[in-house]
């Protein structure tokens, strides 16, 4: 039985969940006894399907998205919808319509985004598994900031039925959880073909971290991870800078969203925040950069082949205070796997001196999710970097 008063009380200071299904019941199957929260841009029957946007506040999902139906069919209890950055176009989950979500490791700090509610919910023990969506890093950034595990699948490896898209060519639905067993359990249910574990035979690294400046704790954690890998490493040179690659993906996403909004995209629409209008106007006026996207995809897929893994920090920094200017480079590392359509997994790798989590990500060839999980387990057993927030937990 779910203790709803206790659950709601624990959520109150975080604002991770924005809607509840108090009729939620689990069933029989591999996920029996587990609870799941779903990002609010993924359909859950009977709950608001808002995409974090004011214009869709009254829109109810008439049915479950396929991934939700699969989780429900496997015995999980789908307990509610999670807060997110408006329209999935941002990475701090400070939402003008549904409120600010806080990082369980430090109140007043961001959980990341756009799947910030998903990262905060699992980190705080409000649910066992959360579904997020990832366009340029929106599963992995919250995983890193909240000190949990997050998997972005190969593009197309999980059904996108029932997802309110930001950019269909980039968007993926993926799980977040506090351990790799839960990530794997969710993956086995939601994947069209989960695949099998198989070792990698070499490691790719970005020379000089692609020119991105790292917070000291991120550098320390990353160097520790590299020291644990028993594989030969080589440097990967990309044809464009990480900033240019990220911007090419952001421009693509903004143009798609503007077209999708149609007549709703106007200066006097109160259902769109001033922040979103500003971003769409600024980025939407930039010309698309398809050549950058295609070069990045080709370079990464060629470099990894079938047996290599790219290892990078998940984000250049730890979580920052809500209400401050978000670092522009948050998605510099995560955008690579998204643009190349490759699977990527973020796992906890250490803490800053003042106790905020930092993460590292593994990027593999297409459909290597189980191989990434297996490698993450090997690293995890040595890192032992996961730390639950001190004031939350099951």
C-alpha positions as CSV (number, residue, x, y, z in Angstrom):
1,X,0.0,0.0,0.0
2,X,1.2,3.5,-0.8
3,X,1.2,5.9,2.1
4,X,-0.1,8.9,0.2
5,X,0.0,11.5,3.0
6,X,3.7,10.6,3.7
7,X,4.5,10.6,0.0
8,X,2.9,14.0,-0.6
9,X,4.5,15.4,2.5
10,X,8.0,14.3,1.3
11,X,7.3,15.8,-2.1
12,X,6.1,19.2,-0.8
13,X,9.5,20.8,-0.3
14,X,10.8,19.4,-3.6
15,X,7.9,19.8,-6.0
16,X,9.0,16.8,-8.0
17,X,5.5,15.5,-8.6
18,X,2.9,17.8,-9.9
19,X,0.0,15.3,-10.3
20,X,-0.9,12.1,-8.4
21,X,-3.0,9.1,-9.3
22,X,-4.2,7.9,-5.9
23,X,-6.0,5.0,-7.6
24,X,-2.6,3.6,-8.7
25,X,-2.2,-0.1,-8.0
26,X,0.6,-2.4,-8.9
27,X,0.1,-5.8,-10.5
28,X,2.0,-9.0,-11.2
29,X,5.2,-9.2,-13.2
30,X,8.9,-8.3,-13.1
31,X,8.2,-4.8,-11.7
32,X,5.7,-5.9,-9.1
33,X,6.1,-3.8,-5.9
34,X,7.8,-0.9,-7.7
35,X,6.4,2.6,-8.1
36,X,7.0,4.8,-11.2
37,X,6.7,8.5,-11.8
38,X,6.3,9.8,-15.3
39,X,7.5,13.1,-16.8
40,X,4.5,15.2,-17.7
41,X,5.2,15.2,-21.4
42,X,4.5,11.5,-21.5
43,X,0.8,10.3,-21.5
44,X,-0.6,8.8,-18.3
45,X,-4.3,8.0,-18.7
46,X,-6.4,10.4,-16.8
47,X,-3.6,12.8,-15.8
48,X,-2.8,16.2,-17.3
49,X,-0.5,15.8,-20.2
50,X,1.0,19.3,-20.2
51,X,4.6,19.1,-21.4
52,X,5.3,21.6,-18.6
53,X,3.4,24.2,-20.5
54,X,0.6,26.5,-19.4
55,X,-1.3,26.3,-22.7
56,X,-1.9,22.6,-22.0
57,X,-2.8,22.8,-18.3
58,X,-6.3,21.4,-19.0
59,X,-5.3,18.6,-21.5
60,X,-5.9,15.2,-20.1
61,X,-4.3,12.0,-21.5
62,X,-7.0,9.7,-22.9
63,X,-4.7,6.7,-22.7
64,X,-1.3,5.6,-21.6
65,X,1.8,6.1,-23.7
66,X,3.2,2.7,-24.9
67,X,6.1,2.8,-22.4
68,X,3.7,3.6,-19.6
69,X,1.4,0.7,-20.7
70,X,4.4,-1.6,-20.7
71,X,5.5,-0.6,-17.2
72,X,1.9,-1.0,-15.9
73,X,1.6,-4.4,-17.6
74,X,4.9,-5.5,-15.9
75,X,3.4,-4.8,-12.5
76,X,4.6,-1.3,-11.7
77,X,2.3,1.2,-10.0
78,X,2.2,4.5,-12.0
79,X,1.8,7.0,-9.2
80,X,1.8,10.4,-10.9
81,X,3.3,13.0,-13.2
82,X,6.6,14.8,-12.7
83,X,7.6,18.4,-13.1
84,X,9.8,19.4,-16.0
85,X,11.3,22.4,-17.6
86,X,8.7,24.1,-19.8
87,X,8.4,22.5,-23.2
88,X,11.5,20.4,-22.4
89,X,13.6,23.4,-23.7
90,X,15.9,24.1,-20.8
91,X,17.8,22.4,-18.0
92,X,16.9,23.9,-14.6
93,X,13.2,22.9,-14.0
94,X,12.2,26.3,-12.7
95,X,8.7,26.3,-14.3
96,X,6.6,29.4,-14.4
97,X,3.4,27.4,-14.4
98,X,4.1,24.4,-12.2
99,X,6.7,25.8,-9.8
100,X,10.4,25.3,-9.1
101,X,11.7,21.8,-8.4
102,X,14.5,21.6,-5.9
103,X,17.5,19.3,-5.8
104,X,17.1,16.7,-2.9
105,X,20.8,17.2,-2.1
106,X,20.4,20.9,-1.5
107,X,17.2,22.9,-1.3
108,X,17.3,26.0,-3.5
109,X,19.5,24.3,-6.1
110,X,18.4,22.9,-9.5
111,X,17.8,19.2,-10.1
112,X,18.7,19.8,-13.7
113,X,16.4,19.5,-16.6
114,X,14.4,19.2,-18.5
115,X,13.6,16.0,-16.6
116,X,14.2,17.7,-13.2
117,X,11.2,16.2,-11.5
118,X,12.3,12.8,-12.6
119,X,15.8,13.1,-11.2
120,X,14.6,14.7,-7.9
121,X,11.9,12.1,-7.4
122,X,14.1,9.0,-7.5
123,X,16.9,10.7,-5.6
124,X,14.5,11.6,-2.8
125,X,13.0,8.1,-2.8
126,X,9.5,9.3,-3.9
127,X,9.4,6.5,-6.5
128,X,11.7,3.6,-7.5
129,X,11.8,4.5,-11.2
130,X,11.1,7.7,-13.1
131,X,10.7,8.2,-16.8
132,X,12.4,11.2,-18.3
133,X,12.9,12.3,-21.9
134,X,16.2,13.3,-23.4
135,X,16.6,15.7,-26.4
136,X,20.1,17.1,-25.8
137,X,20.8,15.7,-22.3
138,X,17.5,16.0,-20.4
139,X,17.8,12.5,-18.7
140,X,21.5,12.6,-18.0
141,X,21.8,16.2,-16.7
142,X,19.3,15.6,-13.9
143,X,20.9,12.2,-13.2
144,X,24.3,13.9,-12.7
145,X,23.0,16.8,-10.6
146,X,20.8,14.6,-8.4
147,X,23.5,11.9,-8.0
148,X,21.5,9.0,-9.6
149,X,21.6,6.9,-12.8
150,X,20.0,7.8,-16.1
151,X,19.9,6.0,-19.4
152,X,19.3,7.7,-22.8
153,X,18.5,4.9,-25.3
154,X,19.5,4.6,-28.9
155,X,17.1,6.8,-30.9
156,X,14.1,4.7,-31.8
157,X,14.9,1.8,-29.4
158,X,12.0,2.8,-27.2
159,X,8.6,3.7,-28.5
160,X,7.9,7.5,-28.6
161,X,4.1,6.9,-28.8
162,X,2.4,9.3,-26.4
163,X,5.3,11.7,-26.1
164,X,4.8,15.4,-26.6
165,X,7.8,16.0,-28.7
166,X,10.4,18.8,-28.5
167,X,12.3,17.5,-31.6
168,X,11.3,14.0,-32.9
169,X,14.7,13.4,-34.5
170,X,16.4,13.7,-31.1
171,X,13.8,12.9,-28.4
172,X,14.1,9.6,-26.5
173,X,12.3,8.3,-23.4
174,X,14.6,6.8,-20.8
175,X,14.6,5.7,-17.1
176,X,16.2,7.2,-14.0
177,X,16.8,5.3,-10.7
178,X,19.0,5.1,-7.7
179,X,20.8,1.9,-8.9
180,X,21.6,0.0,-12.0
181,X,19.4,-3.0,-11.1
182,X,16.4,-0.7,-11.4
183,X,17.7,0.9,-14.6
184,X,18.1,-2.6,-16.1
185,X,14.7,-3.8,-14.9
186,X,13.0,-0.8,-16.5
187,X,15.0,-1.1,-19.7
188,X,14.1,-4.8,-20.1
189,X,10.4,-3.7,-20.1
190,X,10.4,-0.6,-22.2
191,X,12.9,-1.5,-24.9
192,X,11.7,-2.9,-28.2
193,X,14.8,-5.1,-28.1
194,X,16.8,-4.9,-24.9
195,X,19.9,-6.5,-26.4
196,X,22.7,-8.4,-24.5
197,X,25.7,-7.5,-22.6
198,X,29.0,-7.6,-24.4
199,X,32.4,-6.1,-23.5
200,X,33.9,-3.0,-25.2
201,X,37.5,-3.4,-26.4
202,X,38.6,0.3,-26.4
203,X,37.8,3.7,-25.0
204,X,37.5,7.0,-26.8
205,X,38.2,10.3,-24.9
206,X,37.8,13.9,-26.0
207,X,41.2,15.6,-26.1
208,X,41.3,18.4,-23.5
209,X,37.7,17.7,-22.8
210,X,36.7,19.3,-26.1
211,X,37.9,22.7,-24.8
212,X,35.2,22.8,-22.1
213,X,36.2,24.1,-18.7
214,X,35.4,21.7,-15.9
215,X,34.7,22.3,-12.2
216,X,37.5,20.9,-10.2
217,X,35.4,18.1,-8.7
218,X,34.3,17.0,-12.1
219,X,37.9,16.8,-13.3
220,X,38.9,14.8,-10.2
221,X,36.0,12.3,-10.6
222,X,36.6,11.9,-14.3
223,X,40.3,11.2,-13.9
224,X,39.4,8.6,-11.2
225,X,37.0,6.9,-13.6
226,X,39.6,6.8,-16.4
227,X,42.1,5.2,-14.0
228,X,39.7,2.4,-13.4
229,X,39.1,1.5,-17.0
230,X,41.2,-1.5,-18.1
231,X,41.0,-0.6,-21.8
232,X,43.3,1.2,-24.1
233,X,42.3,4.8,-24.8
234,X,42.5,7.0,-27.8
235,X,41.5,10.6,-28.4
236,X,38.5,11.5,-30.5
237,X,38.7,14.7,-32.6
238,X,35.4,16.2,-33.7
239,X,35.0,18.3,-36.8
240,X,33.2,21.1,-34.9
241,X,33.4,22.5,-31.4
242,X,31.2,21.2,-28.7
243,X,29.5,24.7,-28.4
244,X,28.7,24.7,-32.1
245,X,27.4,21.1,-31.9
246,X,25.1,22.0,-29.0
247,X,23.9,25.1,-30.7
248,X,23.1,23.2,-33.9
249,X,20.9,20.8,-31.9
250,X,19.3,23.6,-29.9
251,X,18.4,25.5,-33.1
252,X,16.9,22.4,-34.6
253,X,14.8,21.8,-31.5
254,X,13.6,25.5,-31.3
255,X,12.6,25.5,-35.0
256,X,10.6,22.3,-34.6
257,X,8.9,23.6,-31.5
258,X,7.9,26.9,-33.1
259,X,6.4,25.0,-36.0
260,X,4.6,22.6,-33.7
261,X,3.1,25.5,-31.6
262,X,1.7,27.2,-34.7
263,X,-0.6,30.0,-33.8
264,X,0.0,29.4,-30.0
265,X,3.4,31.0,-30.5
266,X,2.7,34.7,-30.1
267,X,3.9,37.4,-27.8
268,X,0.6,37.9,-26.1
269,X,0.0,34.2,-25.2
270,X,-0.1,34.0,-21.3
271,X,0.2,30.2,-21.6
272,X,3.8,30.5,-22.7
273,X,6.3,31.9,-20.2
274,X,8.4,35.0,-21.0
275,X,11.5,32.9,-20.7
276,X,10.3,30.4,-23.4
277,X,9.2,33.2,-25.7
278,X,12.6,34.9,-25.3
279,X,14.5,31.6,-26.1
280,X,12.4,30.8,-29.0
281,X,12.7,34.2,-30.5
282,X,16.5,34.3,-30.0
283,X,17.3,30.8,-31.2
284,X,14.5,30.5,-33.7
285,X,15.9,33.4,-35.7
286,X,19.2,31.5,-36.2
287,X,19.7,29.5,-39.4
288,X,19.7,25.7,-39.1
289,X,23.0,24.0,-39.2
290,X,22.3,20.6,-40.7
291,X,25.9,20.1,-41.8
292,X,27.2,20.3,-38.2
293,X,24.6,17.7,-37.2
294,X,25.5,15.3,-40.0
295,X,29.2,15.7,-39.4
296,X,28.9,15.0,-35.7
297,X,26.8,12.0,-36.3
298,X,29.2,10.5,-38.8
299,X,32.3,11.3,-36.8
300,X,30.9,9.7,-33.6
301,X,29.5,6.6,-35.2
302,X,32.7,6.0,-37.2
303,X,34.9,6.5,-34.1
304,X,33.0,4.1,-32.0
305,X,32.4,1.4,-34.6
306,X,30.9,-1.6,-32.9
307,X,33.1,-2.1,-29.9
308,X,34.3,1.3,-28.5
309,X,32.9,3.4,-25.7
310,X,33.2,7.2,-25.4
311,X,33.7,8.3,-21.8
312,X,33.1,11.9,-20.8
313,X,31.9,14.0,-17.8
314,X,28.1,14.2,-17.9
315,X,28.1,17.9,-17.2
316,X,31.0,20.4,-16.7
317,X,29.7,21.4,-13.3
318,X,27.6,20.3,-10.3
319,X,24.1,21.7,-9.7
320,X,23.8,25.5,-9.3
321,X,21.4,27.7,-7.3
322,X,17.9,28.2,-8.7
323,X,17.2,31.7,-9.9
324,X,20.8,32.2,-11.1
325,X,21.9,32.2,-14.7
326,X,22.2,28.6,-16.0
327,X,25.6,27.7,-17.4
328,X,25.4,27.7,-21.2
329,X,27.6,24.7,-21.4
330,X,25.4,22.3,-19.4
331,X,24.7,20.1,-22.5
332,X,28.1,20.4,-24.2
333,X,28.9,16.8,-23.5
334,X,25.4,15.3,-23.4
335,X,24.4,16.7,-26.8
336,X,26.9,14.5,-28.7
337,X,25.1,11.2,-28.1
338,X,21.7,12.8,-28.8
339,X,22.8,14.2,-32.1
340,X,24.4,10.9,-33.1
341,X,21.4,8.9,-32.0
342,X,23.5,6.8,-29.7
343,X,22.8,5.3,-26.2
344,X,24.4,7.0,-23.2
345,X,24.3,6.3,-19.5
346,X,25.2,8.7,-16.6
347,X,26.3,7.4,-13.3
348,X,27.4,9.0,-10.1
349,X,31.2,9.6,-10.0
350,X,31.9,11.7,-6.9
351,X,31.0,14.8,-4.9
352,X,32.1,18.4,-4.7
353,X,33.8,19.6,-1.5
354,X,30.4,20.8,-0.3
355,X,28.6,17.6,-1.1
356,X,26.9,18.0,-4.5
357,X,27.0,15.1,-6.9
358,X,28.9,15.0,-10.1
359,X,28.5,12.4,-12.9
360,X,30.3,10.6,-15.7
361,X,28.7,9.3,-18.9
362,X,29.3,6.4,-21.1
363,X,28.3,6.6,-24.8
364,X,28.2,3.4,-26.9
365,X,27.4,2.2,-30.4
366,X,23.8,1.8,-31.5
367,X,21.8,-0.7,-29.3
368,X,24.6,-1.2,-26.8
369,X,22.5,-0.3,-23.8
370,X,23.1,-3.6,-21.9
371,X,26.8,-3.3,-22.6
372,X,26.8,0.2,-21.1
373,X,24.9,-1.1,-18.1
374,X,27.4,-3.9,-17.6
375,X,30.4,-1.5,-17.9
376,X,28.7,1.0,-15.5
377,X,28.3,-1.9,-13.0
378,X,32.0,-2.6,-13.2
379,X,32.8,1.0,-12.5
380,X,30.2,1.4,-9.9
381,X,31.5,-1.5,-7.8
382,X,34.8,0.4,-7.6
383,X,33.6,4.0,-7.4
384,X,30.9,3.4,-4.9
385,X,30.0,7.0,-5.5
386,X,26.2,6.9,-5.0
387,X,25.1,8.8,-1.9
388,X,21.4,9.3,-1.0
389,X,20.4,12.8,0.1
390,X,20.6,13.0,3.9
391,X,17.0,14.2,4.5
392,X,15.2,11.8,2.1
393,X,14.9,8.1,1.4
394,X,12.6,5.0,1.4
